[in-house]
Amino acid sequence: MKTCREIRAVLFDLDNTLVRFIDAQRAACASVIELAGAGSVEDLFGYFLRPVYNFESHQHIREYLSAIASPCDPAMACARYEDAKLAALEPYVGACSTLERLHRAGIPMAVVTDADDAHAASRLARAGLDHLFEVVVTPETTGERKPSVRNFIHALDHLGVDPIEAVMVGDSLRRDIEPAKRLGILSVHAAYGDWNPGYSCLPDHRLEEVSGLVEIVLD
């Protein structure tokens, strides 16, 4: 349903909103397990869920290999993990066509992500989406991670719009939707990519597929 607001810009999370990051990460874990010749994909993936390091830290791999007493070279395993993760990365069905339609309609777009600069750039390029965004805001841009509102404000300032004129699309209720609501940005939950539900926050809209965004912003 089209919102009654005049929408002049759209902000997007990246992982699990535009690209199928968790699927790619599981594929990368499988590649490491194949190289190691021992362990399990689910056990290695579980190491990444620990709140001890950044979600993408290679230290998870190093500690897992140590825990299973694998003779595999950790540096080689980490390099293989990164290569396999990027190779397996795919945009969600309808993501490319939806963003192209917004772009043709003259809606400026930004990415606000917790991925670092290099990862964000490589993933957007891999998905064929890198040409569609006017700015990509990462923790290296502001020195902060979501749910800090500073990253959202930076994107809005770059696009030259007020919060009331913008939409934020993200899979995380805590890191995407809640800070957007605090700023007065129209919040759109990418429920199709929310693999870790349980946080309580009511979005303005909920998407079961990314193509539904067109109706909210344009139709």
Number of C-alpha atoms within 10 A of each C-alpha: 12 13 14 8 13 12 20 19 24 26 29 23 24 24 22 21 24 28 23 19 22 17 15 20 21 19 21 26 27 21 20 28 21 14 16 19 12 15 18 16 17 11 12 20 20 12 17 21 13 11 8 11 13 14 15 15 12 18 17 22 22 17 14 19 22 13 10 12 12 17 11 17 12 20 12 11 23 20 13 16 25 19 13 20 22 19 14 16 22 19 21 19 14 14 20 17 12 15 22 16 15 19 15 10 10 11 17 20 24 23 26 26 24 23 21 14 15 9 15 21 14 13 24 23 12 17 18 13 18 17 10 18 17 13 18 24 25 22 17 12 13 12 9 14 19 18 18 15 17 15 24 26 18 17 22 22 11 14 19 13 17 15 22 15 17 25 26 26 30 31 27 25 25 17 18 28 26 20 21 28 19 12 15 15 25 23 26 26 25 29 21 16 24 16 11 9 12 9 9 9 13 14 18 14 18 19 18 12 16 24 18 16 25 15 11 18 21 15 9
